[in-house]
Structure formats: structure tokens, C-alpha cells
Amino acid sequence: MLDTRISRRAALMGAGAAAAWLASPARALLQAAGRMEVPGFVNDLVGRMTLEEKAGQLSLMASAWGGGAAAALNPPSDSNFPKQLEETRQGQLTGVFNGNGARMARIMQTAAVKESRLKIPLIFAADIIHGHRTIFPVPLAEVSSFEPELARRTAEVAAFEAAGAGIDWNFAPMCDVARDQRWGRGVEGGGEDPLLGSLFAAARVHGFQGSDFKSNEHFLACVKHFAAYGAAEAGLDYNTVDISERTLREVYLRPYKAGFDAGALSAMASFNEISGIPATGNHWLLTDLLRGEWGFQGFVVSDYTGDEEMIKHGYAKDGRDAARIAFLAGVDMSMQSGLYRMYLPDLVRSGEVPEATLNTSVRRVLAAKHMLGLFEDPFRRIDEKREKSRSMLPRSRAVARESGRKSIVLLKNEGDLLPLPRSGKKIALIGPFASGQHDLVGPWVVYGSDANAVSLETGVRAAVADKNSIIAVEGSKVEQAIPGGIDQAVAAAQAADIVVLAIGESQGMSGEAQSRADIVLPKPQQDLAEAVAKTGKPIVVVLKHGRALALEGAVKDAPAILATWFLGTETGNSIADVLFGAYSPSGRLPASFPHLSGQQPYFYAHKTTGRPNPDPKLDDYKARFRGITNTALYPFGHGLTYGKIAYSDFAISGPSLPMTGEISVSARVTNSGKRAAEEVVQLYIHDRVGSVTRPVRELKAFRKVKLEPGQSEVVRFTLKRDDLLFYGVANTPTVEPGTFDVWIAPSAEAEGVHGTFELTA
Ligand code: NOJ
């Protein structure tokens, strides 16, 4: 399958430390963890359970603890805690999610193991998307590091904190490929490319789960949202997905598969339909493919009321029908609707659902609880003291600062405006994100807080020699003008030598249900930028955003632009590290910045069409929009450093690659600048003629290399037949002899160095 090839390829071609990890003995352990052991006592237990108790083990609810995180995040959820405790005693609940910490977990777990008939422990779940208390960059930002090992490390710290606070099961990683920047949830995922997304999915699973499921420093990962949630039409959240099986397999399914191959033992069904069948009721997806073809042994949970939503989809006639369809399709556990505990017992009694199938699902869930060590010690992750003592340790914050600065992408740096001097210049920090502890952690954080995060102003003041050299002015709210705000900002710019313009999206503008029809800066901020630009002062734009944006006017034309996303707890320090040169930026875009919103969905690995129109020539009757070619302003893989990088000396080991052989391609990468740099060297291919048309380019490998000033290195990659596979006419992995282009380049649309080879039979 394509995905095992990704692992092998990554290991061979050195896609960084993640590749080494994928090939390591520790990974072998994790693969063993991908197997679900069902111990004998689980079978005995299932034999003693009533139908109601079985359905209870398959019913997960938002925590009802007063003021609990879940109630706040998912408003219609119940906040009657005594009722939830009673359901626990009655064996009507398998666990809760997004509850509030170890104290709550202790009360509930005590009710489960002391007061319920069968004493089955609860499982505590949560959305620990990019950190528990110490918040790391949003996942999309972190993917910009092109360093999967970094994601493994941040996931490990997240698990350490969260598992210390009573959480057994994490609703992450989110593995949805997102190729339409209007979609708000791209911020939670791995970007537009399936290889990059797969490496990060696997790394995150490794970090969350570790190599010992019973460890109280790790928890169970959940690969979500299965499947193709990110392919929603028009980028509208929850919308229909209508997709060919080939694209599904070649693009969208790969990161999920990588997550399962890394050992994830749970999956979450997605809200969307796929070509007419809701994922939650999709037997082909959840059973034939996931279990049959891929051999997944864990359990599947619905998304929040996903089963019930099949009624609105027009796929189920009522709640009973929805429960039956979801369960028979392969959803083992229902989240939040309560439909399973309401209807499964009766569906079994009526013969519509075989009891053996029910038993299988219950066994999976109990086996997962067993693997997590909950039967041995139901309180193993519940400890109020540990919850506090593990929270936000200096070493965790150090990882947050490192991951923050590695997530920043330098889009533009005319005249080497960056890095800024630490002394001798007055700097005006202007914009809604210049100061204040807001919009720092990102849109999807349950337990962390902006209040514990470092603002831009704080980070900048700590980095400069003279605190009085900084003046901070808001200028505009995110989506609203401030009366007199622009005048104040212009005055501040005039009094300064350099402007740092901190503008972009608030954290509420991306995330679940936050799709945008137009991915530009809100008008009041654009107006602010235009006015400040008129002062003629050099401007460094520091963008805050949960997606790739369409930059316009003075923002696009600013001499320096940094894409900084939402960086979490250490935001201000991480940005200051890059602004003042303590760190030379090494991030690369995981999602293309288009010229205009209307190009969406724009992604680099598109097809050529019969009438391509490469930039910059605009021809009639060609695939272009009026006035612009269909290229990116800043493509996938783009990012500058403080060095001066050049690619030369393309070399290939031979003109042809036999089916059973390998070919080596290399380029010399030189830093002729005055500062050290980390360059992400990328390998792309294009299959010129196929029985199925192929994308203009596909990323096949990358390597991050550190180059001192004046240093040059030959970077070598190896390609094998398996790297050239695609899903052919019959939707099966196919490889065809013929000519391939190969590029070693600094981005998906940069020429870099280029050559060709023949794949021979
Ligand atoms: C709905 C979201 O789609 C999913 O990602 C999340 O895990 C659940 N809510 C639970 O919070």
C-alpha cells in the first residue's frame, strides 16, 4: 500500500529524524501496540453483561461536571453531574470527555469501580489538540517546521501533562488533508500534502501513545476525522464530500493510514458524507476498508452526535434507524447522542443487530481499557498532585518556544530588513495583535489559556536592549475600526524607525464551524496597513492566522512578512527570537498562499489540464482566471532563511531506473549569506504520461540541512519504483514505465534544479 511505502521511503531518503524513528526498534514496539489483545477476563465479563450494560459501554458523553470544559465547548451538553454519576453507577456510560481534571475523574471513577454492578472503569477522553496546559503551535503551524520529530516531542509533552491530569484518551491527531483554505479546520491538521501530513500524523501518534500504553505519561490516540472531512465542498465545514476513490486513496486517506500504522487504536468517524454515504454510516469505509483492507484492530467512535446527524443528512429515518445504521457500518461507540444506549438493546432483541456484533464492539472497548491499564489500576492517571506538578514546567515551555520559532515562515525579506537590530532603533508595534494576551493559543484549546501565554509586546520588550525603544499601538480591532486608531498608529509609525505590523485573523476565525468565504484580512486592518505604509517606514508584517491567506495591497507589498499562525504559550518569545535573529527562520508553508480567495481550492499538486497557463504569461482560452494565472503567491514549501541559499549541480546516478533498482538524485545547496540557515531541501517528481493523469508535482522527500555562512552541502535522495506508484485505472497501486521529471527545489513551484529519468520495464 502507498502508506507503508511512505514509511520506507522516509527512512531511506531521510525526511529528518522522523524517518529514523519510523525505522527504530521503538517503532516495532508501537506496531505491536497496533494489535489489540483481548484477554480472557474480557470475554468472561462480556458474558456477564446485560444488553443495557453492553450498550452503556458503547456510550460516551460530554462531561457534565459543573462549569466543565465540555459544557462550555459544546453548549447543548448536559450539566447535570449527579445524573451522570447515577448513569455511571447504572453502567450506562463508558466514559466522558472534556471534563475538568483529576478531581472530577476521581469522583466519577470511584462511582464506576465501587458502585456499579460490574465495576468496569470509565475512560476519560479530551481534545488535547496541541497541548494540555502548555500550549504548542496549532498543528498546521507545527507542520511548517517540516520536522515531524518536533511534533512527536510536543505530543509527548502534551501527553505527559494531560495523562497526569486523568486523561486516558486523546481525540487527536487530526489527519484531514485540507486543500481549501476557506475551511476553518485546516488549522488542526497537517496541511495540503499527503506525505507531509502522513509523517506528522505518525509522529503525533508516537508522541501521544509512547511505547507503553499503561504509562501514566501517555494516552491513547484517536485518528480523526475518518474520512476526508477536509474535502468539504466550498470549504464549508460539515459539507458534502464528493470524491473519486482514486483521490480518496491517493491523497485523503494516507495520513489516517499513517496514524493507524503508527499504532493508533482508536478512530473517529467524520461528520461528512462521502459520495452520498455519511462516513458514520459507511460500511465500506469503516469496515471493508478500515478493518478488512487495513487490518485496524482498535475501536471507532462517532463524532459528536454524528450518528444522530444522519437523520438530517437524509440517510436515517429516526434515532433508532441512525443507531442501527451507524453500528452496523462499524461505529463501535456513540459520542453524545445517547442513541446507542437508547436503542441498541432493543435492536438486538428484535434481531436487527446481531448480539455477536454487539459483543465484538464491547470487547474492543474493554480491551482498550485493559491495554490502558485501567482494569489493573483505574486511578493510574488520576492524581491531583501530579496534575499540578506536571503543569507548564520550564522544560515544557522551552519545547513550546522551540516549536514556536520553528513554526514561523519567513515569506518575504526584501533588502534583508530582518533580522531587526536589538538596539539603536525605535520600533512601533502596531495592530490588534501587537499587545495583550488574546489570540495567542489558537482556536481549539480546552485546558490552556491565553492568560498564561507570552504576548508579542512582552516577547519583543524582553529581546531588545532598551525597553523604551518600543511603542505599542492597537490601531484597529480585528474586525472593527477603532475611532482615531489609524491616526494613533500613523503617529507611532512616524516616530519610529521600523514598524512591526501585527495583523491577521483572530483565533475565532478558524477552527470548527469557522469557514470563511473570503480569506483576506478584515477591512479595518487592511485600512490600517494602507495608512501605515504611507508613512514610508519599513514594515515587517507579522501575520496571525489559522489558514493560508490571500494577501493584498500594503500587506502583500510590505518588504518583510512573517507567517506566525497561533504559536501558543511562548508566542511572543518565539516571534522575538526570529525578529531579532536569535533564530534564523526555517519554517516552510504547509499550505499554499493564493493570489486571490477565488482560486480556492488551490494546492500545488494539481493537474495540468489540457490548456495550462504557467505564470506569468496570461493567454486567452487557457486555464487561468481573468487577470491572474492559477499559481500561488507563496506556494507550498516556500520559506526563506536569514542565509542566502542557492541550488546547483543537479546530478542523477543514471538515465534510467529499472523496476527493481534505485536511482540517486542530488543537488548542491549553498549558503552564500552571512548568517547560518536551515534549508528544507525538497524532492518533487512528475510522471509525464500515465494511464491516469498525474499532478504537476508531487513531494516525495525532504531534508532539513543546517548550513553555516559559506557552507555548501550535496543533498542526496534515493528513488525507487515504489516511490512512483499511483492508483491506476482499477484504483489499485500501479506503476508504469516512462519519463519522469525530478526537481530538487526550495518550494513546490520553484525551479530549483531539475532533471529527468526513464522508468524502464
Ligand atoms: C467535534 C469535533 O469535530 C471533534 O474534533 C471533537 O473531538 C469532538 N467535537 C469532541 O469535542
Boltz pocket constraint, residues with backbone or C-beta under 6 A from the ligand:
constraints:
  - pocket:
      binder: B
      contacts: [[A, 97], [A, 98], [A, 127], [A, 171], [A, 224], [A, 303], [A, 304], [A, 512]]
      max_distance: 6.0
